[in-house]
């Protein structure tokens, strides 16, 4: 993560309760921080949520979810 992103509050913080709410209850929360969205997307993917469902729950475009999943695969390799 760049220094600029690290200094942005929305990149450096995530509310675990909000993330758990989205993941466990499968209810949308478009107020998540950027970091919170990434974490929630990863946890939803671990629970076999579809790309469409993840995008709708966290308030991003499906292309964003595809890109995040591709980045995760690359970093895991």
C-alpha positions as CSV (number, residue, x, y, z in Angstrom):
1,X,0.0,0.0,0.0
2,X,1.4,3.4,-0.9
3,X,2.1,6.1,1.7
4,X,-0.8,8.1,0.4
5,X,-3.2,5.2,0.9
6,X,-1.8,4.4,4.3
7,X,-2.5,8.0,5.5
8,X,-6.1,7.9,4.3
9,X,-8.4,7.0,7.2
10,X,-10.6,5.0,5.0
11,X,-7.7,2.7,4.0
12,X,-6.2,2.3,7.4
13,X,-9.3,1.5,9.5
14,X,-12.0,-1.1,9.5
15,X,-14.8,-1.8,12.0
16,X,-15.0,-5.5,12.7
17,X,-18.6,-5.2,13.9
18,X,-19.7,-3.7,10.6
19,X,-17.8,-6.3,8.7
20,X,-19.3,-9.1,10.7
21,X,-22.8,-7.7,10.2
22,X,-22.4,-7.8,6.4
23,X,-20.8,-11.2,6.4
24,X,-22.9,-13.0,9.0
25,X,-26.3,-11.4,8.4
26,X,-25.8,-10.9,4.6
27,X,-27.3,-7.4,4.9
28,X,-25.9,-4.5,2.8
29,X,-23.7,-1.9,4.4
30,X,-22.4,0.7,1.9
31,X,-20.9,2.7,4.8
32,X,-17.9,0.4,5.1
33,X,-14.5,1.9,4.7
34,X,-12.4,0.8,1.8
35,X,-10.4,-1.5,3.9
36,X,-13.6,-2.8,5.5
37,X,-15.0,-3.5,2.0
38,X,-11.9,-5.5,1.0
39,X,-12.0,-7.6,4.2
40,X,-15.8,-8.2,3.9
41,X,-15.3,-9.2,0.3
42,X,-12.6,-11.7,1.2
43,X,-14.7,-13.2,4.0
44,X,-17.8,-13.4,1.8
45,X,-15.7,-15.2,-0.9
46,X,-14.6,-17.7,1.7
47,X,-18.2,-18.4,2.3
48,X,-18.8,-19.0,-1.4
49,X,-20.8,-15.8,-2.0
50,X,-21.2,-14.9,-5.7
51,X,-19.6,-11.9,-7.2
52,X,-22.9,-10.3,-7.7
53,X,-23.9,-10.8,-4.1
54,X,-20.6,-9.5,-2.8
55,X,-20.9,-6.4,-4.9
56,X,-24.4,-5.7,-3.8
57,X,-23.7,-6.2,-0.1
58,X,-20.6,-3.9,0.1
59,X,-21.7,-1.4,-2.5
60,X,-19.1,-1.8,-5.3
61,X,-19.3,-2.7,-8.9
62,X,-18.9,-6.4,-9.9
63,X,-15.8,-5.5,-11.9
64,X,-14.2,-4.3,-8.6
65,X,-14.9,-7.7,-7.0
66,X,-13.4,-9.6,-9.9
67,X,-10.3,-7.4,-9.8
68,X,-9.9,-7.9,-6.0
69,X,-10.2,-11.7,-6.5
70,X,-7.6,-11.6,-9.2
71,X,-5.3,-9.6,-7.0
72,X,-5.8,-12.1,-4.2
73,X,-4.9,-15.0,-6.5
74,X,-1.8,-13.3,-7.7
75,X,-0.6,-12.4,-4.2
76,X,-1.2,-16.0,-3.1
77,X,0.9,-17.5,-5.9
